């Protein structure tokens, strides 16, 4: 490999046309994705590559191309895979003046495997949850707010730092009236709580979640069930908090007892409350931002770890809202 300040050249071995085609993608769309993310230019002739750009972005692009080429041994590289790989690789840290070793404290170990932060904002989020008793994760869909909160809760339970997990959501329909739902109370609220169940099943397995719920060690409930309770030695998560009223979120925050930790997640751009109701999450951000022991992590479109189109959609809406904000 030969290196110049703004021109990095290297050769990928072995010279395998199928693997190179998978790496580059149709019409080189995978390489273009890396170019846009890192601000470099990538050219290749067969297995000989050239990256033009500032030193650190060029080095980061080279490292990513080599890693993706290694992955072509056992998978087809799609644009979605490139997007997730860029997120997992923590590109911002690669571009920083010095590469710090991976922080072991930010690796969440569950019985189903290790979960780690993708990108600096997720790292900040995990550090805040470790440090503070009340934590807000605010940002668009697909940024890992709820998933990482559930992972932290599961890890705390398995380390016996808490005695129970309580996961809550406001039972608000997303812009459509679902009408009468049959069944008992649990069956009526289950559709609203499905994302929380899904994360639990992935980390603990279906059978273990069922047993823990039978023993009331894991409780998944609508927010209305929180009133009048004092929750000690618990890890409490309030999901979809943008759909709480001011009174509801105040009620929730004052449920905390000794030895408990709370994480509140939401996306203030997707409020499903009636037009005459102000989002409790919006007000809480203003009221509590300076309170000691409460942390706020604000995610952006750059933190989205779903399909690349989700990132573009979020970015488009953010730009539109900025352009039409009366303030």
N, C-alpha and C positions, 0 to 999 in steps of 0.2 A: 504493500500500500504506500503510495506517495502522497504527501500532503503539502499544500500551499495555503496561505492565509485565506483566500477566497475560492479555492478550487480543490476539491477532494476527489481523487480518483481511486477506484478499487475494482477488483474482479471477484465475481462470485463463483465459487466452485462447489460441485461439479457443473460443467456447462450442459445443463439439462433444459431443453426447450420447453417441455411441459411445465416444469417448476417455474421457469422464468415467466411463462405466460400467466401462470396463476398469481405470481408475485405482482406483475405489472397491471393485471386486470384488462378488461375489454377497453380498447382505445387508451390504454395506460391510465385508466381512471384511478387506480390505487396510488400510482405515483403522483398524480395531480392532487389527490387528497393530502398526501404528505407535504407536497409543495405549499398548499394553501395554509396548512396548520403551522408550518415552520418558517414560511417566508423564504424558501430557497427555490432553486431551479434544479431539476433532475433530468439528465439525459443518459441514454444507454444505447449501446450497440451490442446486441447479444448479451453476454454476461459481463461486459465491461461497462461500468457506471461512472458517471461524473456528477458531482453535486457542487453547485455554485451558490455561494452565499457567505454570510458572516461565519467566522470560525466555529462558534459553538452550535448554531443551528445546523451547519453543514455536518459537524461531527454527530449531532443527535440524529439527523436524517440517515447518515451512514449506519449508525448503530441499529436504527429501526429497520432499515432495509435488510441488513444482515439477519436480524431476528425473524423477520417475516419470511425471508428465504428459508431459514431453518424450519419454520413451521410448515412450509409447502411439502415437506416429506410426508405428512400425515393429514393435511387438510387443504381444501381449496380456499384461497384468500379472496374474500369478498370485500366490497367497500365497507360493509358493516363491521367486518372483522378488523379492518384497518382502523376504523374509528374507535372501537373498543380497545384495540391494542395501544393506540395513542393515549387514551385515557389511563389505561393501566400502567403505561410506561412513565407516567408523571412527567410529561414533556417540559412543563415549567421548571421542574427541578433540574432536568437535564440541561436547560438553557441558563441556569443560574451560574454565577461565577465559580462556585465550588460545589461539588457533589457530596452531600452529607450521607453517611451510611443510613440504611433503612432503620427507622425507629421501631424497635421491637415492641414498645409499649402500645403501638398503634395496630398491631396484629391481633385481631379478635379470634380467639381459638374456641371453636365449638366442636362437639363430637362428630359433626358432619364435615369438618375441615376448617381451614383458616380463611378468614375474611379480612381483606385489607382495603385501605382507602385508595381511591383512584383520584389523584390530583390534590393540589394544596388545600382547596376548600374543604374536601372531605377529611383531610388530615386535621385541619383546624377544628372541624366539627367533632371528631373523635377526641381530640385533646380537651376541648371544652366540656364534653360529657364526662370525661374522667375527672376534671378539676372542679366543676360547679355542680350545685344541687339542682338548679333549674336551668334548662337549656332550650333555646328556640332554634329550630332549623327552618329557614324561610326561603322559598325559591320554587322554580317551575317543576313540572312533572319530570320524572326520570333522572333526578340528581342524587338519588340514594338516601334521601332524608329519612324516610320511614324504615327502609331496609336496614340501614346502619344503626338506627335507634333500637330496632328489635334485636339486632345482633349484639349490641351492648347489653341489652336487658337479659338475653339468654346467657351471655358470658358471666354477668354478675350473679345470676341465679346458680349457675354451675360452680362458681367459685364460692358460693354460700355467702356472698356479700349482702344479699337480700333474701327474704323468705318467700316472696311472691312477686309475680308480674301482673300488672293491671294495664290493659290496653283498651283505650276508649276512643270513640268517634261520635261526633254529633250525627244524629239520624236525619240528614237533610238530603232530599233528592237532587240530583245534578241537572236542574233545569227542566225536569219533566215530572208530572204527577203520576206516581205508580199506582195510586188507588189503594183499595183494601187488600192487605196481605193476609192469607190464611195462616193458621198455626198458632202455637203458643208464643210467648214474648220472645224467647230465644230465636225461634224460627222467623219471627217478624223482623228482627234486627240483623240477622245473619248476613243478608246481602250488603249491608252497609259496612260490615266488618271483614269482608272477604280478603282484602289485601293483607290485613294483619294475620289472618289464619294462614294464608299462603306463605308468608315469610317464616312463620313458626314451623310449618310443616317441612319447609326446606332445611331449616337448621336443626330441628330436633327429631323429625320423622313423625308420621301420622299417629302411630300407636302411642309414642311417648307423650305427645301433646294431649291426646285423648285422656291418658291416665292422669297427667298433671291437672287437667281441667276438672276431672272427676274429683280430685282431692282439693280443688279450689286453690291450687298453687299458681295456676294461670287463670286469670279471669279476663274475658273479653266482653265488654259491656258498652251500651250506649251511654253517652255523657250524662244523661238525665239520672242514671243510677248512682252518680257520685255524690249527690246532694245529701248532706247530713252525716257524711262519713269522715273519719280521720284515719289516714292510711300510713301506718308505721312499717318500717323495714320492707319497703316496697319499691320496685322500679315501675314508674307510671309513665305511660306514653299516651299523649293526646294527639291523634292523627286528624288531618283535615281541619285544623283549628281555624282556618279562614271562615268556616261555616258556623262558628260559635258566635253567640251574641255577646255583648259586653258583660252582661250579668253572668252568663254561663262560664266564660273563661276566668272571671274573677272567682266564681264559686270553685272551679277546678283547682286554681292555683292555691287556694286556701285550704285544700283537703290534705296537703302534705303533712305527714307526721315525722317523728324522729327516725333517723336512719333511712330516709327515703330519698329518691332521686327522681326528677321528672324531666321528660323531653316533650316539647310541644312542636309539632311540625305542621306546615301549611303553605299554601301558595296564594298570596293575596291578589293575584290576577284572576283567580277562578272562584269567586265568591258566589254561592248559590242561594244566599239568603234573600228574602223579599227586599225590594228596592228601598223600603222605608227603614230597614234594619242595618245598622252599622256593624261591620265585622269586628268581633272582639279581638281578633289577632291584630288587626290594624291599630286599634287603640293601645293594646298591650305593648306593641313595639315603641310607641311614643311615650307611654307612661313609665315603662320599666327599663328603658335602655341604660340608664345610669345607675340602676340598683346593684349594689355589690352582691356577688354570688350568683348573678343571672347572666348568662352568655347568649349572644345572638350570632348565628352564622347565616350569612346571606349568600345563597347560591345563584348562579347565573346560567345562561344558555351554554356557556363553555363547560359547565359541569355535567351536562346531560350525558348519561351512559346508555341510553336506549338507541334505537335506530337513528342514523345521522339525520334523517328527515325531521325527527322530533327537535333536534337542536336548531335546525334551520327555521322551523315553524315558530319555536319560542323566540328566536332572534327577531323574526319578522314582526311578531306581535309586540315585542319590547320596543322596536324602532317606531312602530305605528303609534303606540301609546305615548312615547316621548314626543312625537311630532304633534299629537293632538291634546297633550296635557295643557289645560288652561292656565296652570301655574307657570 
